[in-house]
């Protein structure tokens, strides 16, 4: 079975609170500060470091695979260190050295993490299935952090495609019946209200009454449509959804590809005509190409390729999808991953000249595992080797953004200023990315980073009083963003996917160690 496929997850598991009580003795070890990490990066922090659990960190310090991996050399600038070069081991050493290399402590940590991820996934499913549906058969455009919906809020394509993806993936993974019913509902909403039948592409925004408000065709939105439809087709064995995904794919390849310089343009107008302002959001640069769009084209094409392999391996369009996925991987590998393989370039001219020096820790760690998933789907040794190189380099580089609290900070801005916000989706991607890196080379520092992020999420990001995940952590200044539980960008895609991926990774790691 491809590592991309979600493991079947049983719905019956202890509650999060119960599993915390059962794991109290282990938490006393794993919930301690990351001493080794702070010693490596102490020049960047003013806060004191606790020396607790020195025996555990001494054992990790002496691990053979830590001797030459993940270390960087930097100078300390006035505001924040620019990315240094990550010293990677030889590529031959990137794979796990032995199948049974997990020690008892790591096995127990992974078993508890898996149980807690089960419980949190169940909670996320329950929250979204009870809060997201609107009375008119669609889904609310916004829900405040108090759980109350805003009836007049417009409805964005990104939220709706991500809801379709989540309900479909959660139903396939868990058999959660309410998720299955809402996946059917979300599919109907997408086809009836967001799909432009004249162009076979998806519009950007509709009103609460489902009137089109913005008919622009963002490549990012088409990618999420393909991603969501592929998941629904797979979960429901639905040929119509697969056919729709392939029609959108054909339009993207016909109209959005830059034939001259490669890659995908950011956006087109309602009738697929060129437009001046192609920004994905107000905070983005108005650049012809972006990392973010290409990351999710890569993700969508991976999902479509996997769904075709699963449902119709002899489909006449499968080779075209595979070829487009190979092109997306090549573009990402050559132009978007930085020369030192430890960060991503974000915005580009049409000819791939870099336009920004912003460092996005969340995208770095998210790309680390999505590139690896794409290479696994393509099943080509050379691409898989390159993906391992990038996955480990990006994961190691992302550690520069780990906060003193265990979470991952947002970004380093154009002016070199560090944004110390802990954004919900970044924590979810960090959890998956670090554990994925640990699966690749069994470096205990990656496992400790993943467990530290999970401890942070439980303590500061999850709204345990009846909500989903807070948009910003409790430690952060809440005045800089409107607090939403659901909105154009706030959705269960990152959080729910993280739980499903963590369950899969924990199962895989524990199975390989037996």
Secondary structure, 3 states (H helix, E strand, C coil): CCCCCCCCCCCCCCCHHHHHHHCHHHHHHHCCCCHHHHHHHHHHCCCCCCCCCHHHHHHHHCCHHHCCCCCECCCCCCCCCCCCCECCCCHHHCCCCCCCCCCHHHHHHHHHHHHHHHHHHHHHHHHHHHHCECCCCCECCCEECCCCECCCCCEEHHHHHHHHHHHHHHHHHHCCHHHHHHHHHHHHHHHHHHEECCCCEECCEECCCCCEEECCEEHHHHHHHHHHHHHHHHHHCCHHHHHHHHHHHHHHHHHHECCCCCCECCEECCCCCCCCCCCCCCCCCCCCEEHHHHHHHHHHHHHHHHHHHHHCCCCCCHHHHHHHHHHHHHHHHHHHECCCCCCECCEECCCCCECCCCEEHHHHHHHHHHHHHHHHHHCCHHHHHHHHHHHHHHHHHHHHHECCCCCECCEECCCCCEECCCEHHHHHHHHHHHHHHHHHHCCHHHHHHHHHHHHHHHHHHECCCCCCECCECCCCCCCCCCCEEECCCCCHHHHHHHHHHHHHHHHHHHHHCC
